[in-house]
Amino acid sequence: MRTDFPDEGQLVASLVAGDRKAFEMLYRRLNAPMVRMCMGLIRNRATAEEVVQDTWVAVLRSIGGFEGRSSLSGWIFAILVNKARTRAQRDGRTISFDGDGDDDSLSAAFDGRGRWKNMPDLWDEMTAERIIAGRSVMEHVNAAIDALPAAQRSVLILRSQQGMEATEVARVLEISEGNVRVLLHRARLAVRKALDALA
């Protein structure tokens, strides 16, 4: 987990002891990505925020049982995914993390290490004039991420934004590591296409 936290063991001990500052630090770091990921699963902001709040309550109630078999953020996101699935089931929807989307050009955009073969044109040509003209790259990236299918969005958030390893993402989402790689690849390709379309 990419964070400014002290040692994770100390953070957990502080949370178990009821340290409000430790919880506030954790909340500030994870709440926005949790809502964002849940929005991709639930597709309703109010419901997503409710599921995230339920997740925080569950975290506080069961932090004493955290055994450290995964990272703290991995444990929290696993609780979130389970609560989102339960809520979706209750509301008569399903959440699938199976590979979705079909794109024949997956390998065309990235090398074997998951890096761009060629940077998107917009990134190469980003100038002050473009920024001044109102073309905020981050706004477009965020819009592209928000438009991703739930599975791709979840993997992208957990891998790229939360810095989780593929094995931990696979555990959290209950999918294979191979599926994690495919979904991440598709998500990155979709974001790239969205940016290329701006050029």
Secondary structure by P-SEA (a helix, b strand, c coil): cccccccaaaaaaaaaaccaaaaaaaaaacaaaaaaaaaaacccaaaaaaaaaaaaaaaaaccccccccccaaaaaaaaaaaaaaaaaaaacbbbbcccccccccccccccccccccccccccccccaaaaaacccaaaaaaaaaaaccaaaaaaaaacccccccaaaaaaaacccaaaaaaaaaaaaaaaaaaaaaac
